[in-house]
């Protein structure tokens, strides 16, 4: 968190936006709190997007809750830091409420593919090409077929959505939500097709719009009937596709983004472009608000920024588009985009097994949002346990059961300002104080002697000093 000052070339309105702060004076410096997270472009640390949904609906959750939900759905992966993401349907005006305004893709799952103002994608390929933004979104509907081990068996283009398949074609059918937020069933028995493959009670069946759908689940029957909430079906006049599908097969149907964004593994909708080739592109947003931003340096380092605002009494005034661009350029960004701001602006980092919000949300609390951008890493799986606990020493047994592609030559543990190598499956720490809680952290060392502190850690009390008579 940097204590800063910034000015803008516009005047009028409130200096702290909705927070007041007097009349904004052009070219006058105002105090700011700027929170920055930088993520080197690496393959072992990823930038991903995530959201919380039920099988058929979107939920609004705090960034903290979204981070926890990601970990619950991705065993082994740990969230290191996070910011809020896209603008969203905060007032539940859409038939399927609370969705992001734009695209929401998480590592190959296209939960929402309809673009809004702009789209930002993350390649996670370890190169300078780590962020893709400002491009035109192109889509196609794809059917993915999985085997019993959940491996991709085949990928097939879907030709039609809620429209009768012609000779050799495959169609996706699902029920949609109306303006009263009620599901409108669709009767596929009235549609003529060679084969019907129906998924009822899908794992996910998100009917985001008439031209957008994400569904994954197991084929439950092959009988043409009425589809309701949580159902979808593949109607096929393609003999080769029919041969791959049957009851009990897991399938996924979704609109996938292709073209310029094809290399991106995770994407989110965004707002205005702040920087392109290191230059402010325009100045259309001239009001100060708390802000969340995403950008990239020339070497591929991702920059996440949150500017606090609406709190002039504690020197947090927020920023205009011009000020956002200046700040992102100050931190080295050559390309940058505005994300959802105001009370949504949130940045958190991991502390132990919990998260700490490092900025000052202007609502006075964490707002619930539609999605978040997370920094995640996959730790090796370690089977460990504290044992032989006395007043002055304890032993930790530890064994890596899955390295998850990490180069591990040694496993070390740090506790009480001592770092020791695990040998023969255990390490003992002495010179401890009785009844004291000690944090122990795991470190791996590769063949080149380079050490990396893992996210996995734990705490253990030493034994109490026993009373005596």
C-alpha positions in Angstrom: 0.0 0.0 0.0 1.5 3.3 -1.1 0.6 6.7 0.3 0.4 8.9 -2.8 -1.0 12.1 -4.3 -2.7 12.6 -7.7 -4.3 15.4 -9.7 -6.7 15.5 -12.6 -7.2 18.1 -15.4 -10.9 18.3 -14.8 -12.8 20.3 -12.2 -16.2 20.5 -10.7 -18.2 17.9 -8.7 -16.9 16.4 -5.5 -13.2 15.9 -4.9 -13.9 12.5 -3.3 -16.8 11.6 -5.6 -19.8 10.3 -3.6 -17.7 10.8 -0.5 -17.8 14.6 -0.7 -14.5 16.3 0.1 -15.3 19.7 -1.3 -15.3 20.8 -4.9 -12.8 19.1 -7.1 -10.1 21.6 -8.3 -8.2 20.9 -11.5 -4.5 20.2 -11.3 -4.6 20.3 -7.5 -3.0 17.3 -5.7 -5.2 15.2 -3.4 -4.0 12.4 -1.1 -4.5 8.8 -2.1 -4.0 5.2 -0.9 -2.9 2.9 -3.7 -2.8 -0.9 -3.2 -0.8 -2.9 -5.7 -0.3 -6.6 -6.3 2.3 -7.7 -8.9 2.3 -11.3 -10.3 5.3 -12.4 -12.4 4.5 -14.2 -15.6 5.1 -17.8 -14.5 3.5 -21.2 -15.2 3.4 -22.3 -11.5 1.6 -19.2 -10.3 -1.7 -18.6 -12.2 -4.1 -15.7 -12.5 -7.7 -17.1 -12.7 -11.2 -15.9 -12.4 -13.9 -17.5 -10.3 -17.5 -17.0 -9.2 -20.0 -18.7 -6.9 -23.0 -20.4 -8.5 -25.6 -22.9 -7.6 -26.4 -25.6 -10.2 -28.7 -23.2 -12.0 -28.2 -19.6 -10.6 -25.5 -17.0 -9.9 -24.7 -15.9 -6.4 -23.1 -12.7 -5.1 -20.3 -13.3 -2.6 -17.5 -11.4 -1.1 -14.0 -11.7 -2.7 -13.0 -13.6 0.5 -15.9 -16.1 0.0 -15.1 -16.5 -3.7 -11.5 -17.3 -2.9 -12.6 -19.9 -0.4 -15.1 -21.4 -2.8 -12.4 -21.7 -5.5 -10.1 -23.6 -3.1 -13.1 -25.9 -2.1 -13.7 -26.7 -5.8 -10.0 -27.0 -6.7 -8.3 -29.3 -4.1 -4.6 -28.6 -3.7 -4.8 -25.0 -5.2 -4.3 -22.1 -2.8 -5.3 -18.5 -3.3 -2.4 -16.1 -2.6 -4.2 -12.8 -3.3 -7.3 -11.5 -5.1 -9.2 -8.5 -6.3 -12.9 -8.0 -7.4 -13.6 -8.4 -11.1 -16.3 -7.4 -13.6 -19.2 -5.0 -13.2 -22.4 -7.0 -12.6 -26.2 -7.1 -12.3 -26.2 -5.7 -8.8 -30.0 -4.9 -8.9 -31.0 -8.3 -10.2 -32.6 -6.8 -13.4 -31.8 -9.7 -15.7 -33.9 -12.8 -16.2 -31.1 -14.8 -14.6 -29.9 -12.2 -11.9 -26.5 -11.3 -10.6 -24.4 -12.3 -13.6 -21.3 -10.5 -14.6 -21.9 -7.8 -17.3 -19.4 -9.5 -19.5 -17.5 -12.7 -20.0 -16.7 -15.0 -17.1 -14.4 -17.9 -18.0 -12.4 -20.0 -15.5 -9.7 -22.3 -16.9 -11.8 -23.7 -19.8 -15.2 -23.4 -18.2 -17.2 -20.7 -20.1 -19.8 -19.8 -17.5 -20.8 -16.6 -19.4 -19.6 -15.8 -22.9 -21.5 -12.7 -23.8 -19.2 -9.7 -24.0 -19.8 -6.2 -22.6 -17.6 -3.2 -22.9 -14.3 -5.1 -23.1 -12.7 -8.4 -22.2 -9.5 -9.2 -20.4 -7.9 -12.7 -20.6 -5.0 -14.4 -18.9 -2.8 -16.9 -20.7 -0.7 -18.2 -17.8 1.9 -19.3 -20.2 5.0 -17.8 -18.5 5.7 -15.4 -21.4 5.3 -11.6 -21.9 2.0 -12.5 -23.6 0.3 -13.0 -20.2 -2.6 -10.6 -20.7 -4.9 -10.2 -23.8 -7.4 -7.3 -23.9 -9.2 -4.9 -26.1 -10.0 -7.5 -28.8 -13.2 -8.6 -30.5 -14.9 -11.6 -28.9 -15.8 -14.4 -31.3 -17.7 -17.5 -30.1 -18.8 -21.0 -31.1 -20.8 -23.7 -29.3 -18.9 -26.8 -28.4 -19.9 -30.2 -27.0 -17.2 -31.9 -24.9 -17.5 -35.6 -24.2 -15.7 -37.2 -21.1 -14.7 -40.7 -20.4 -15.2 -42.5 -17.0 -12.0 -41.0 -15.7 -13.2 -37.5 -16.6 -10.7 -37.1 -19.4 -11.8 -35.4 -22.6 -12.7 -38.0 -25.1 -13.9 -35.8 -27.9 -14.9 -32.2 -28.8 -17.6 -31.5 -31.3 -19.0 -28.3 -32.7 -22.7 -27.7 -32.0 -24.5 -26.4 -35.0 -27.7 -25.0 -33.5 -29.0 -23.7 -30.1 -32.8 -24.3 -29.4 -33.3 -24.8 -33.1 -34.0 -28.1 -35.0 -30.9 -29.9 -36.2 -30.7 -30.5 -40.0 -29.0 -33.5 -41.6 -25.6 -34.3 -40.1 -26.1 -31.5 -37.4 -26.1 -31.4 -33.6 -28.3 -29.0 -31.6 -28.3 -27.9 -28.0 -31.6 -27.4 -26.2 -32.4 -25.9 -22.8 -35.1 -24.0 -21.0 -34.6 -20.2 -20.5 -35.6 -17.7 -17.9 -38.2 -15.0 -18.6 -38.4 -11.4 -17.4 -40.3 -12.5 -14.3 -37.3 -14.7 -13.5 -39.3 -17.9 -14.1 -38.0 -20.8 -16.1 -39.9 -21.4 -19.4 -39.9 -25.2 -20.1 -39.2 -26.4 -23.6 -40.7 -29.6 -25.1 -38.2 -31.4 -27.2 -40.7 -34.1 -28.1 -42.0 -31.7 -30.7 -38.6 -31.5 -32.3 -37.7 -34.1 -34.9 -34.2 -35.5 -34.4 -32.5 -38.9 -34.9 -31.3 -39.2 -31.3 -32.1 -37.4 -28.0 -29.5 -37.3 -25.2 -31.0 -35.7 -22.1 -29.2 -34.4 -18.9 -31.6 -34.0 -16.0 -30.4 -32.4 -12.7 -27.2 -31.3 -14.3 -24.2 -30.4 -12.2 -24.5 -27.0 -13.8 -27.1 -25.6 -16.2 -26.7 -21.9 -16.3 -29.1 -20.4 -18.9 -27.5 -16.9 -18.9 -29.4 -15.7 -22.0 -31.2 -17.0 -25.0 -27.8 -16.8 -26.8 -25.7 -18.1 -23.9 -25.6 -21.4 -21.9 -23.2 -23.4 -19.8 -24.2 -27.0 -18.9 -22.3 -30.0 -17.6 -23.7 -33.3 -16.4 -24.4 -36.9 -17.0 -26.8 -38.1 -19.7 -29.7 -39.6 -17.7 -32.0 -40.8 -20.5 -32.7 -40.8 -24.3 -36.4 -40.0 -24.2 -37.7 -36.8 -25.9 -39.7 -34.9 -23.2 -40.0 -31.5 -21.5 -36.8 -29.7 -20.2 -37.1 -27.6 -17.1 -34.7 -25.8 -14.7 -31.4 -27.7 -14.4 -32.0 -29.8 -17.6 -30.4 -29.6 -21.1 -30.3 -32.0 -24.1 -28.3 -32.8 -27.2 -30.4 -33.5 -30.3 -28.3 -35.2 -32.9 -28.7 -36.1 -36.6 -25.0 -37.0 -36.8 -24.3 -40.8 -36.7 -20.6 -40.4 -35.5 -21.7 -38.2 -32.6 -24.6 -40.6 -31.7 -22.1 -43.4 -31.4 -20.2 -41.5 -28.7 -23.2 -40.6 -26.6 -25.3 -42.9 -24.3 -26.8 -42.9 -20.9 -24.2 -42.4 -18.2 -21.8 -40.4 -20.3 -20.8 -37.0 -19.0 -21.0 -34.1 -21.4 -20.5 -30.3 -21.3 -22.1 -27.8 -23.7 -20.9 -24.2 -23.7 -20.2 -21.2 -25.9 -16.5 -21.0 -26.2 -14.5 -17.9 -27.1 -12.1 -18.3 -30.0 -10.1 -16.0 -32.3 -7.9 -13.4 -30.5 -8.7 -14.8 -27.1 -8.1 -18.4 -27.9 -4.8 -18.6 -25.8 -6.5 -17.2 -22.7 -7.4 -19.8 -20.1 -9.3 -17.4 -17.9 -11.3 -14.3 -18.9 -13.4 -11.6 -17.3 -15.4 -8.7 -18.5 -13.9 -5.2 -17.9 -14.7 -1.5 -18.4 -12.8 1.2 -20.2 -9.3 0.9 -21.5 -6.9 2.9 -19.4 -3.6 2.4 -21.2 -2.7 1.0 -24.7 1.0 0.9 -25.6 1.6 3.0 -22.5 -0.7 5.8 -23.5 -4.0 7.1 -22.1 -6.5 6.3 -24.8 -9.2 8.8 -23.9 -10.8 10.6 -21.0 -14.5 9.8 -20.7 -14.8 8.9 -17.0 -14.1 12.2 -15.1 -15.6 11.4 -11.7 -13.7 10.2 -8.7 -14.6 6.8 -7.3 -12.8 3.9 -5.5 -11.2 1.9 -8.4 -10.0 -1.6 -9.3 -7.6 -2.0 -12.2 -5.8 -4.7 -14.1 -2.7 -4.2 -16.3 0.4 -5.8 -17.6 4.1 -4.7 -17.8 6.2 -5.2 -20.9 7.8 -8.4 -19.5 4.3 -10.0 -18.8 4.1 -9.1 -15.1 0.4 -8.7 -14.2 -0.4 -5.6 -12.1 -3.5 -5.5 -10.0 -4.4 -2.1 -8.4 -7.1 -0.8 -6.0 -7.4 2.9 -5.3 -9.4 3.7 -2.1 -11.9 6.5 -2.2 -15.1 8.2 -0.9 -13.2 8.6 2.5 -11.6 12.1 2.4 -11.4 12.2 6.2 -8.7 9.5 6.0 -7.1 10.8 2.8 -8.8 8.4 0.3 -10.2 10.4 -2.6 -10.5 7.9 -5.4 -9.6 8.5 -9.0 -10.8 9.5 -12.5 -9.8 7.7 -15.6 -6.9 10.0 -16.2 -5.6 9.4 -12.7 -6.0 5.6 -13.0 -4.0 5.6 -16.2 -1.2 7.8 -14.5 -1.0 5.4 -11.6 -0.9 2.2 -13.6 1.8 3.8 -15.9 3.7 4.8 -12.7 3.9 1.1 -11.7 5.1 0.1 -15.2 2.0 -1.0 -17.0 1.9 -0.6 -20.8 -1.7 -1.9 -21.0 -4.4 -1.5 -18.4 -8.2 -1.8 -17.9 -10.7 -0.5 -15.4 -12.7 -3.1 -13.5 -15.7 -2.7 -11.2 -15.1 0.0 -8.6 -17.0 1.9 -5.9 -18.0 -0.2 -2.9 -16.9 -3.3 -4.9 -13.2 -2.4 -4.9 -11.5 -5.0 -2.8 -8.0 -6.4 -2.5 -7.0 -9.3 -0.2 -3.9 -11.3 0.5 -3.4 -14.6 2.2 -2.3 -14.7 5.8 -1.8 -18.2 7.0 -5.0 -20.1 6.4 -7.2 -17.0 6.1 -7.3 -13.8 4.1 -6.8 -10.1 5.0 -8.4 -7.3 3.1 -5.6 -4.7 2.6 -7.6 -1.8 1.2 -10.4 0.1 2.8 -13.8 -0.8 1.1 -15.9 2.4 0.9 -19.0 0.6 2.1 -17.3 0.0 5.4 -17.4 -3.7 4.8 -16.8 -6.2 2.0 -19.4 -5.9 -0.7 -20.7 -9.1 -2.4 -19.6 -9.3 -6.0 -20.3 -11.5 -9.0 -16.7 -12.7 -9.7 -13.1 -12.1 -8.6 -9.6 -12.4 -10.1 -7.5 -14.7 -8.1 -3.7 -15.4 -7.8 -3.4 -19.1 -7.2 -0.6 -21.7 -6.8 -0.6 -25.5 -6.6 1.4 -26.7 -3.6 2.9 -30.2 -3.4 0.7 -32.5 -1.3 2.4 -33.1 2.1 1.3 -35.7 4.6 2.5 -34.3 7.9 1.9 -34.5 11.7 3.4 -33.1 14.9 4.5 -35.8 17.4 6.8 -36.3 20.4 5.6 -33.0 21.8 7.3 -31.9 25.0 7.8 -28.6 26.8 11.0 -27.8 24.9 10.9 -29.8 21.7 8.6 -31.4 19.1 9.0 -33.6 16.0 7.3 -33.1 12.7 6.9 -36.1 10.4 6.5 -35.0 6.8 6.3 -36.7 3.4 5.5 -35.3 0.0 2.8 -37.6 -1.5 2.3 -35.6 -4.7 4.9 -33.1 -6.0 2.4 -31.7 -8.6 5.2 -31.2 -11.1 7.4 -29.2 -8.7 11.1 -29.9 -8.8 11.7 -31.1 -5.2 15.2 -32.2 -4.2 14.7 -31.4 -0.5 11.8 -30.7 1.9 12.6 -28.2 4.7 10.6 -26.9 7.6 11.0 -23.5 9.2 10.0 -22.9 12.8 11.1 -20.7 15.7 13.7 -19.0 13.4 15.2 -22.3 12.5 15.2 -24.0 9.1 15.8 -27.7 9.0 15.8 -30.4 6.4 13.4 -33.3 6.7 15.5 -36.4 6.8 14.2 -39.9 6.9 10.7 -38.4 7.1 11.0 -36.3 10.2 12.7 -33.2 11.8 12.9 -32.2 15.4 12.9 -28.7 16.8 14.3 -27.9 20.3 14.9 -24.9 22.5 11.1 -24.3 22.6 9.2 -22.6 25.4 6.4 -24.5 27.2 2.8 -23.9 26.3 3.7 -21.7 23.3 2.1 -21.8 19.9 4.6 -22.2 17.1 4.0 -21.6 13.4 5.8 -24.0 11.1 6.2 -23.4 7.3 7.2 -25.8 4.5 10.0 -25.0 2.0 11.1 -26.9 -1.0 14.5 -26.8 -2.6 15.2 -27.8 -6.2 18.2 -29.4 -7.8 19.8 -26.0 -8.4 19.5 -25.1 -4.7 16.7 -22.6 -5.2 14.2 -22.5 -2.4 10.5 -21.7 -2.5 8.3 -21.2 0.6 5.0 -23.1 0.1 1.6 -21.8 1.1 1.0 -24.9 3.2 1.7 -24.2 6.9 0.3 -25.1 10.3 0.6 -24.3 14.1 1.4 -26.4 17.1 1.5 -25.8 20.8 4.4 -27.1 22.9 3.5 -29.0 26.0 2.4 -27.2 29.1 4.7 -27.1 32.2 3.1 -29.6 34.6 2.1 -28.3 38.1 3.5 -30.1 41.1 2.8 -30.2 44.8 
